[in-house]
């Protein structure tokens, strides 16, 4: 969350007049979107297979009909919905760190983008959503877009990526602390949940199978034991580096390598460069972001810093230019974590650091 989607103070839904107007609009929308002539319905007029009930981050989410105006306010959930072929049922997206995943350009082009960073609650509600998704608990909380309760009061179901609440404590400042190692199972659960919510469970199973196959092929015969890797997401003054157990942990474990900072459970701890230089990792995995909310967002900016800073330029990985460039989404727990694994595996083989 933090380096990926820093907390921007946005005004919550407030004011009795505003709330009343939004509630009226939401209720009218729900009445209009409850079904369509082409949809199979039961005797009670409900869409076939609905309502769908999901257990999500300690909440029960009920989806009464296939969403038709979903708003995804984080890039990770957006790319899942696009991968499931649901672009025609998306009203808008927001919060982008990278270009859309390859292969999804055409699908994404037809979906409205309401903000490059976190949108206000008003911008989201202006799209008349019937389903809202996010990658992080903080996105749908006080200080984020709006608390989930406020959407639910308007009859709009919300969904947060399970990877952000599975074996993770988000109650402290920063980006949360992992209480256990994250696995791809949380990402697969998200794919399946969203596919069920939209009434296309078979598409979810197909996507999960494809992701599993890619991981198997990327790790086939590889042995990176003895190789240390550091993941740098953003910020040059006080860099956000990966702790042991988030998405970079999935990648590192699958390849048999060692995370240079696997002794911290913070999701993205900020660590000084002297400590980094002391650990002198073999490979630097560098986030190549297109957003502009932190310093040294792009890979080019990060590499320029590493090669000019008197502390970092002497590191072995810098002197030998052992850099692997990943998108921000590949360094967060999303379907693109698989992309990150593939790219790091290729880099380790190129550097002669893996079997």
C-alpha positions as a Markdown table, in Angstrom:
| # | Residue | x | y | z |
|---|---|---|---|---|
| 1 | Unk | 0.0 | 0.0 | 0.0 |
| 2 | Unk | 2.3 | 2.8 | 1.3 |
| 3 | Unk | 4.8 | 3.1 | -1.5 |
| 4 | Unk | 2.3 | 1.9 | -3.9 |
| 5 | Unk | -0.6 | 4.1 | -2.9 |
| 6 | Unk | 0.4 | 6.7 | -0.4 |
| 7 | Unk | -2.3 | 8.1 | 1.9 |
| 8 | Unk | -3.8 | 11.2 | 0.3 |
| 9 | Unk | -6.3 | 13.1 | 2.5 |
| 10 | Unk | -9.6 | 13.2 | 0.6 |
| 11 | Unk | -12.9 | 14.5 | 1.9 |
| 12 | Unk | -15.2 | 11.8 | 3.1 |
| 13 | Unk | -18.9 | 11.8 | 2.2 |
| 14 | Unk | -20.4 | 14.4 | 4.4 |
| 15 | Unk | -23.4 | 16.7 | 4.8 |
| 16 | Unk | -27.0 | 15.6 | 5.1 |
| 17 | Unk | -28.0 | 17.1 | 1.8 |
| 18 | Unk | -25.2 | 15.4 | -0.1 |
| 19 | Unk | -25.9 | 12.1 | 1.7 |
| 20 | Unk | -29.6 | 12.2 | 0.9 |
| 21 | Unk | -29.0 | 12.9 | -2.7 |
| 22 | Unk | -26.4 | 10.1 | -3.0 |
| 23 | Unk | -28.7 | 7.7 | -1.3 |
| 24 | Unk | -31.6 | 8.5 | -3.6 |
| 25 | Unk | -29.3 | 8.1 | -6.7 |
| 26 | Unk | -27.9 | 4.9 | -5.4 |
| 27 | Unk | -31.3 | 3.4 | -4.7 |
| 28 | Unk | -32.6 | 4.4 | -8.2 |
| 29 | Unk | -29.5 | 2.9 | -9.7 |
| 30 | Unk | -29.9 | -0.4 | -7.9 |
| 31 | Unk | -33.5 | -0.6 | -9.0 |
| 32 | Unk | -32.4 | 0.0 | -12.6 |
| 33 | Unk | -29.5 | -2.5 | -12.5 |
| 34 | Unk | -31.3 | -5.3 | -10.7 |
| 35 | Unk | -31.6 | -7.3 | -13.9 |
| 36 | Unk | -32.0 | -7.1 | -17.7 |
| 37 | Unk | -34.3 | -8.8 | -20.2 |
| 38 | Unk | -31.5 | -11.1 | -21.3 |
| 39 | Unk | -30.6 | -12.2 | -17.8 |
| 40 | Unk | -32.1 | -15.5 | -16.4 |
| 41 | Unk | -34.1 | -14.8 | -13.2 |
| 42 | Unk | -35.7 | -17.0 | -10.6 |
| 43 | Unk | -39.4 | -16.8 | -9.4 |
| 44 | Unk | -38.5 | -13.8 | -7.2 |
| 45 | Unk | -37.0 | -11.9 | -10.1 |
| 46 | Unk | -33.4 | -12.4 | -9.0 |
| 47 | Unk | -30.6 | -13.1 | -11.4 |
| 48 | Unk | -29.8 | -16.8 | -11.7 |
| 49 | Unk | -27.2 | -17.8 | -9.1 |
| 50 | Unk | -27.7 | -14.7 | -7.1 |
| 51 | Unk | -27.3 | -13.4 | -4.5 |
| 52 | Unk | -23.6 | -14.2 | -4.2 |
| 53 | Unk | -22.1 | -14.1 | -0.7 |
| 54 | Unk | -18.4 | -13.6 | -0.2 |
| 55 | Unk | -16.3 | -13.6 | 3.0 |
| 56 | Unk | -13.9 | -10.7 | 2.6 |
| 57 | Unk | -11.4 | -9.3 | 5.1 |
| 58 | Unk | -13.6 | -10.0 | 8.1 |
| 59 | Unk | -16.8 | -8.9 | 6.3 |
| 60 | Unk | -19.7 | -10.6 | 4.6 |
| 61 | Unk | -20.3 | -9.1 | 1.2 |
| 62 | Unk | -23.6 | -9.8 | -0.6 |
| 63 | Unk | -23.9 | -9.2 | -4.3 |
| 64 | Unk | -27.6 | -9.3 | -5.3 |
| 65 | Unk | -27.1 | -9.1 | -9.1 |
| 66 | Unk | -24.2 | -9.2 | -11.6 |
| 67 | Unk | -22.4 | -5.9 | -11.3 |
| 68 | Unk | -22.8 | -3.6 | -14.4 |
| 69 | Unk | -21.1 | -0.4 | -13.2 |
| 70 | Unk | -18.1 | -1.6 | -11.1 |
| 71 | Unk | -15.5 | 0.9 | -10.1 |
| 72 | Unk | -12.0 | -0.4 | -9.3 |
| 73 | Unk | -10.0 | 2.2 | -7.4 |
| 74 | Unk | -6.7 | 0.3 | -7.5 |
| 75 | Unk | -4.8 | -1.0 | -10.4 |
| 76 | Unk | -4.4 | -4.6 | -9.2 |
| 77 | Unk | -8.1 | -5.3 | -9.0 |
| 78 | Unk | -8.6 | -3.4 | -12.3 |
| 79 | Unk | -6.3 | -5.8 | -14.1 |
| 80 | Unk | -8.0 | -8.8 | -12.6 |
| 81 | Unk | -11.4 | -7.6 | -13.9 |
| 82 | Unk | -9.9 | -6.8 | -17.3 |
| 83 | Unk | -8.2 | -10.2 | -17.4 |
| 84 | Unk | -11.6 | -11.8 | -16.7 |
| 85 | Unk | -13.1 | -10.0 | -19.8 |
| 86 | Unk | -15.3 | -7.7 | -17.7 |
| 87 | Unk | -14.4 | -4.3 | -19.1 |
| 88 | Unk | -17.9 | -3.8 | -20.4 |
| 89 | Unk | -19.2 | -4.0 | -16.9 |
| 90 | Unk | -16.7 | -1.5 | -15.4 |
| 91 | Unk | -17.8 | 2.2 | -15.0 |
| 92 | Unk | -14.3 | 3.5 | -14.1 |
| 93 | Unk | -10.9 | 2.9 | -12.7 |
| 94 | Unk | -8.3 | 4.9 | -10.6 |
| 95 | Unk | -4.9 | 4.8 | -9.0 |
| 96 | Unk | -2.3 | 3.8 | -11.5 |
| 97 | Unk | 1.4 | 3.3 | -10.9 |
| 98 | Unk | 2.2 | 1.6 | -14.2 |
| 99 | Unk | 1.0 | 1.2 | -17.8 |
| 100 | Unk | -1.7 | -1.5 | -18.0 |
| 101 | Unk | -0.6 | -5.1 | -18.2 |
| 102 | Unk | 0.4 | -6.2 | -21.7 |
| 103 | Unk | -2.4 | -7.7 | -23.6 |
| 104 | Unk | -5.1 | -5.6 | -21.8 |
| 105 | Unk | -4.5 | -2.3 | -23.6 |
| 106 | Unk | -7.5 | -2.5 | -25.8 |
| 107 | Unk | -9.8 | -3.6 | -23.0 |
| 108 | Unk | -8.5 | -0.9 | -20.7 |
| 109 | Unk | -8.9 | 1.8 | -23.3 |
| 110 | Unk | -12.7 | 1.5 | -23.2 |
| 111 | Unk | -12.9 | 2.1 | -19.4 |
| 112 | Unk | -13.0 | 5.6 | -18.0 |
| 113 | Unk | -10.1 | 6.6 | -15.7 |
| 114 | Unk | -11.3 | 9.1 | -13.1 |
| 115 | Unk | -7.9 | 9.6 | -11.4 |
| 116 | Unk | -4.3 | 8.6 | -11.7 |
| 117 | Unk | -4.1 | 8.6 | -8.0 |
| 118 | Unk | -6.7 | 8.0 | -5.3 |
| 119 | Unk | -10.0 | 9.6 | -6.3 |
| 120 | Unk | -12.3 | 11.4 | -4.0 |
| 121 | Unk | -15.5 | 9.7 | -2.8 |
| 122 | Unk | -17.5 | 12.1 | -4.9 |
| 123 | Unk | -15.7 | 11.1 | -8.1 |
| 124 | Unk | -16.4 | 7.4 | -7.4 |
| 125 | Unk | -20.1 | 8.0 | -6.5 |
| 126 | Unk | -20.5 | 10.2 | -9.6 |
| 127 | Unk | -20.0 | 7.0 | -11.6 |
| 128 | Unk | -23.1 | 5.5 | -10.0 |
| 129 | Unk | -21.3 | 2.3 | -9.0 |
| 130 | Unk | -23.0 | -1.0 | -8.1 |
| 131 | Unk | -19.7 | -2.6 | -6.9 |
| 132 | Unk | -16.4 | -1.1 | -5.7 |
| 133 | Unk | -13.1 | -2.9 | -5.5 |
| 134 | Unk | -9.7 | -2.0 | -4.0 |
| 135 | Unk | -6.3 | -3.5 | -3.4 |
| 136 | Unk | -5.8 | -2.1 | 0.1 |
| 137 | Unk | -7.8 | -1.8 | 3.2 |
| 138 | Unk | -6.6 | 1.7 | 3.6 |
| 139 | Unk | -8.1 | 2.7 | 0.2 |
| 140 | Unk | -11.6 | 2.0 | 1.6 |
| 141 | Unk | -11.1 | 3.4 | 5.0 |
| 142 | Unk | -10.9 | 6.8 | 6.8 |
| 143 | Unk | -8.3 | 8.9 | 5.0 |
| 144 | Unk | -8.7 | 6.9 | 1.8 |
| 145 | Unk | -11.5 | 7.1 | -0.8 |
| 146 | Unk | -14.2 | 6.5 | 1.9 |
| 147 | Unk | -14.9 | 3.8 | 4.5 |
| 148 | Unk | -16.6 | 0.7 | 3.3 |
| 149 | Unk | -19.5 | 1.4 | 5.6 |
| 150 | Unk | -20.3 | 4.5 | 3.7 |
| 151 | Unk | -20.6 | 2.7 | 0.5 |
| 152 | Unk | -22.6 | -0.1 | 2.1 |
| 153 | Unk | -25.1 | 2.4 | 3.5 |
| 154 | Unk | -25.8 | 3.4 | -0.1 |
| 155 | Unk | -26.3 | -0.3 | -1.0 |
| 156 | Unk | -23.0 | -0.5 | -2.9 |
| 157 | Unk | -21.0 | -3.7 | -2.1 |
| 158 | Unk | -17.3 | -3.3 | -1.6 |
| 159 | Unk | -14.4 | -5.8 | -2.0 |
| 160 | Unk | -10.8 | -5.6 | -0.9 |
| 161 | Unk | -8.0 | -7.8 | -2.1 |
| 162 | Unk | -7.6 | -10.7 | 0.5 |
| 163 | Unk | -3.8 | -10.4 | 0.1 |
| 164 | Unk | -3.9 | -7.1 | 2.1 |
| 165 | Unk | -5.7 | -8.7 | 5.1 |
| 166 | Unk | -4.5 | -12.3 | 5.2 |
| 167 | Unk | -1.9 | -12.8 | 7.9 |
| 168 | Unk | -1.4 | -9.0 | 8.0 |
| 169 | Unk | -1.8 | -6.3 | 10.7 |
| 170 | Unk | -2.9 | -3.0 | 9.1 |
| 171 | Unk | -3.7 | -1.2 | 12.4 |
| 172 | Unk | -0.2 | 0.4 | 12.8 |
| 173 | Unk | 1.2 | 3.4 | 10.9 |
| 174 | Unk | 2.9 | 2.6 | 7.6 |
| 175 | Unk | 2.1 | -0.2 | 5.2 |
| 176 | Unk | 1.2 | -2.9 | 7.6 |
| 177 | Unk | 3.1 | -5.8 | 9.2 |
| 178 | Unk | 3.0 | -9.4 | 7.9 |
| 179 | Unk | 2.2 | -11.9 | 10.7 |
| 180 | Unk | 2.8 | -14.8 | 8.3 |
| 181 | Unk | 4.2 | -15.4 | 4.8 |
| 182 | Unk | 1.9 | -14.4 | 2.0 |
| 183 | Unk | 1.3 | -17.0 | -0.8 |
| 184 | Unk | -0.3 | -16.8 | -4.2 |
| 185 | Unk | -3.4 | -18.5 | -2.7 |
| 186 | Unk | -4.6 | -15.1 | -1.6 |
| 187 | Unk | -4.3 | -13.8 | -5.2 |
| 188 | Unk | -6.1 | -16.9 | -6.5 |
| 189 | Unk | -8.8 | -16.4 | -4.0 |
| 190 | Unk | -9.3 | -12.8 | -5.2 |
| 191 | Unk | -9.6 | -13.9 | -8.8 |
| 192 | Unk | -12.2 | -16.6 | -7.9 |
| 193 | Unk | -14.2 | -14.2 | -5.7 |
| 194 | Unk | -14.4 | -11.5 | -8.3 |
| 195 | Unk | -15.3 | -14.0 | -11.0 |
| 196 | Unk | -18.1 | -15.4 | -8.8 |
| 197 | Unk | -19.3 | -11.9 | -8.0 |
| 198 | Unk | -19.7 | -11.2 | -11.7 |
| 199 | Unk | -21.2 | -14.6 | -12.5 |
| 200 | Unk | -18.3 | -15.9 | -14.5 |
| 201 | Unk | -16.7 | -18.5 | -12.2 |
| 202 | Unk | -15.3 | -20.5 | -15.1 |
| 203 | Unk | -13.2 | -17.6 | -16.2 |
| 204 | Unk | -11.7 | -17.3 | -12.8 |
| 205 | Unk | -10.7 | -20.9 | -12.8 |
| 206 | Unk | -9.1 | -20.5 | -16.2 |
| 207 | Unk | -7.1 | -17.5 | -15.1 |
| 208 | Unk | -5.9 | -19.3 | -12.0 |
| 209 | Unk | -4.8 | -22.3 | -14.0 |
| 210 | Unk | -2.9 | -20.0 | -16.4 |
| 211 | Unk | -1.1 | -18.3 | -13.5 |
| 212 | Unk | -0.1 | -21.6 | -12.0 |
| 213 | Unk | 1.3 | -22.8 | -15.3 |
| 214 | Unk | 3.4 | -19.7 | -15.7 |
| 215 | Unk | 4.9 | -20.1 | -12.2 |
| 216 | Unk | 5.7 | -23.7 | -12.9 |
| 217 | Unk | 7.4 | -22.9 | -16.2 |
| 218 | Unk | 9.3 | -19.9 | -14.7 |
| 219 | Unk | 10.7 | -22.0 | -11.8 |
| 220 | Unk | 11.4 | -25.2 | -13.7 |
| 221 | Unk | 14.9 | -26.3 | -12.9 |
| 222 | Unk | 16.0 | -23.0 | -11.3 |
| 223 | Unk | 18.1 | -22.9 | -8.1 |
| 224 | Unk | 19.0 | -19.5 | -6.8 |
| 225 | Unk | 20.1 | -20.6 | -3.3 |
| 226 | Unk | 22.9 | -18.5 | -2.1 |
| 227 | Unk | 21.8 | -15.4 | -4.1 |
| 228 | Unk | 20.6 | -12.4 | -2.1 |
| 229 | Unk | 18.1 | -10.0 | -3.6 |
| 230 | Unk | 16.9 | -6.5 | -2.6 |
| 231 | Unk | 13.6 | -5.0 | -3.7 |
| 232 | Unk | 13.4 | -1.2 | -3.9 |
| 233 | Unk | 10.0 | 0.2 | -4.6 |
| 234 | Unk | 10.4 | 4.0 | -4.3 |
| 235 | Unk | 11.9 | 7.0 | -2.6 |
| 236 | Unk | 15.6 | 7.8 | -2.7 |
| 237 | Unk | 16.0 | 9.7 | 0.6 |
| 238 | Unk | 14.4 | 7.0 | 2.7 |
| 239 | Unk | 13.8 | 4.1 | 0.4 |
| 240 | Unk | 10.9 | 1.7 | 0.7 |
| 241 | Unk | 12.4 | -1.8 | 0.6 |
| 242 | Unk | 10.6 | -5.1 | 0.7 |
| 243 | Unk | 10.3 | -7.0 | 4.0 |
| 244 | Unk | 10.2 | -10.7 | 4.3 |
| 245 | Unk | 6.7 | -11.7 | 3.6 |
| 246 | Unk | 4.7 | -9.8 | 1.0 |
| 247 | Unk | 4.7 | -10.2 | -2.8 |
| 248 | Unk | 8.5 | -10.0 | -3.1 |
| 249 | Unk | 8.6 | -12.8 | -0.5 |
| 250 | Unk | 6.5 | -15.0 | -2.8 |
| 251 | Unk | 8.9 | -14.4 | -5.7 |
| 252 | Unk | 12.0 | -15.0 | -3.6 |
| 253 | Unk | 10.8 | -18.2 | -2.1 |
| 254 | Unk | 9.6 | -19.6 | -5.4 |
| 255 | Unk | 13.2 | -19.1 | -6.8 |
| 256 | Unk | 15.0 | -20.3 | -3.7 |
| 257 | Unk | 16.8 | -17.0 | -3.3 |
| 258 | Unk | 17.2 | -14.9 | -0.1 |
| 259 | Unk | 15.6 | -11.5 | 0.5 |
| 260 | Unk | 18.3 | -9.1 | 1.9 |
| 261 | Unk | 15.7 | -7.9 | 4.4 |
| 262 | Unk | 13.9 | -11.0 | 5.3 |
| 263 | Unk | 14.5 | -10.2 | 9.0 |
| 264 | Unk | 11.7 | -7.6 | 9.0 |
| 265 | Unk | 8.0 | -8.4 | 8.8 |
| 266 | Unk | 7.1 | -4.8 | 7.8 |
| 267 | Unk | 5.5 | -4.8 | 4.4 |
| 268 | Unk | 7.7 | -1.9 | 3.0 |
| 269 | Unk | 10.1 | -0.7 | 5.7 |
| 270 | Unk | 12.1 | 2.5 | 5.1 |
| 271 | Unk | 15.8 | 1.6 | 5.6 |
| 272 | Unk | 18.8 | 3.8 | 5.3 |
| 273 | Unk | 21.4 | 3.3 | 2.5 |
| 274 | Unk | 24.2 | 2.6 | 4.9 |
| 275 | Unk | 22.4 | -0.5 | 6.1 |
| 276 | Unk | 21.6 | -1.5 | 2.6 |
| 277 | Unk | 25.3 | -1.1 | 1.6 |
| 278 | Unk | 26.4 | -3.2 | 4.6 |
| 279 | Unk | 24.2 | -6.1 | 3.4 |
| 280 | Unk | 25.5 | -5.7 | -0.2 |
| 281 | Unk | 22.9 | -7.8 | -2.0 |
| 282 | Unk | 23.8 | -9.7 | -5.2 |
| 283 | Unk | 20.9 | -8.3 | -7.2 |
| 284 | Unk | 18.8 | -5.2 | -7.0 |
| 285 | Unk | 15.2 | -5.5 | -8.1 |
| 286 | Unk | 14.1 | -2.0 | -9.0 |
| 287 | Unk | 10.5 | -0.7 | -9.3 |
| 288 | Unk | 10.0 | 1.1 | -12.5 |
| 289 | Unk | 6.9 | 3.3 | -11.8 |
| 290 | Unk | 5.2 | 5.9 | -13.9 |
| 291 | Unk | 3.5 | 7.8 | -11.1 |
| 292 | Unk | 5.1 | 10.9 | -9.6 |
| 293 | Unk | 4.2 | 10.9 | -5.9 |
| 294 | Unk | 7.7 | 9.9 | -4.5 |
| 295 | Unk | 11.3 | 10.6 | -5.4 |
| 296 | Unk | 13.1 | 8.3 | -7.8 |
| 297 | Unk | 9.9 | 6.7 | -9.1 |
| 298 | Unk | 11.3 | 5.5 | -12.5 |
| 299 | Unk | 14.0 | 2.8 | -12.8 |
| 300 | Unk | 16.2 | 5.4 | -14.6 |
| 301 | Unk | 15.9 | 7.7 | -11.7 |
| 302 | Unk | 16.8 | 5.0 | -9.2 |
| 303 | Unk | 19.8 | 3.7 | -11.2 |
| 304 | Unk | 21.1 | 7.3 | -11.6 |
| 305 | Unk | 20.9 | 7.7 | -7.8 |
| 306 | Unk | 22.6 | 4.3 | -7.1 |
| 307 | Unk | 25.5 | 5.0 | -9.4 |
| 308 | Unk | 26.1 | 8.5 | -8.1 |
| 309 | Unk | 25.5 | 8.2 | -4.4 |
| 310 | Unk | 28.9 | 7.7 | -2.6 |
| 311 | Unk | 27.4 | 5.0 | -0.3 |
| 312 | Unk | 25.6 | 2.9 | -2.9 |
| 313 | Unk | 27.9 | 3.2 | -5.9 |
| 314 | Unk | 30.4 | 0.8 | -4.3 |
| 315 | Unk | 27.9 | -2.0 | -3.8 |
| 316 | Unk | 28.7 | -5.1 | -5.8 |
| 317 | Unk | 25.3 | -5.2 | -7.6 |
| 318 | Unk | 25.7 | -1.5 | -8.7 |
| 319 | Unk | 29.3 | -2.0 | -9.9 |
| 320 | Unk | 28.2 | -5.0 | -12.0 |
| 321 | Unk | 24.9 | -3.4 | -13.0 |
| 322 | Unk | 22.9 | -6.4 | -11.8 |
| 323 | Unk | 19.5 | -4.7 | -12.0 |
| 324 | Unk | 16.1 | -6.3 | -12.7 |
| 325 | Unk | 13.4 | -3.8 | -13.5 |
| 326 | Unk | 9.8 | -4.6 | -12.4 |
| 327 | Unk | 6.6 | -2.7 | -12.5 |
| 328 | Unk | 5.1 | -1.6 | -9.3 |
| 329 | Unk | 2.2 | -4.0 | -9.7 |
| 330 | Unk | 4.6 | -6.9 | -10.0 |
| 331 | Unk | 6.0 | -6.0 | -6.6 |
| 332 | Unk | 2.6 | -5.9 | -5.0 |
| 333 | Unk | 0.4 | -9.0 | -4.4 |
| 334 | Unk | -1.5 | -9.0 | -7.7 |
| 335 | Unk | -1.7 | -11.3 | -10.7 |
| 336 | Unk | 1.4 | -9.5 | -11.9 |
| 337 | Unk | 3.4 | -10.9 | -9.1 |
| 338 | Unk | 3.8 | -13.8 | -11.6 |
| 339 | Unk | 5.2 | -11.4 | -14.1 |
| 340 | Unk | 7.8 | -10.3 | -11.5 |
| 341 | Unk | 8.8 | -13.9 | -10.8 |
| 342 | Unk | 9.3 | -14.5 | -14.5 |
| 343 | Unk | 11.4 | -11.4 | -15.0 |
| 344 | Unk | 13.6 | -12.0 | -11.9 |
| 345 | Unk | 14.1 | -15.7 | -12.9 |
| 346 | Unk | 15.3 | -14.5 | -16.3 |
| 347 | Unk | 17.6 | -11.9 | -14.8 |
| 348 | Unk | 19.2 | -14.4 | -12.3 |
| 349 | Unk | 19.9 | -16.8 | -15.2 |
| 350 | Unk | 21.3 | -14.0 | -17.3 |
| 351 | Unk | 23.6 | -13.0 | -14.4 |
| 352 | Unk | 24.7 | -16.6 | -13.9 |
| 353 | Unk | 23.2 | -16.7 | -10.4 |
| 354 | Unk | 20.7 | -19.5 | -10.9 |
| 355 | Unk | 20.8 | -23.0 | -12.2 |
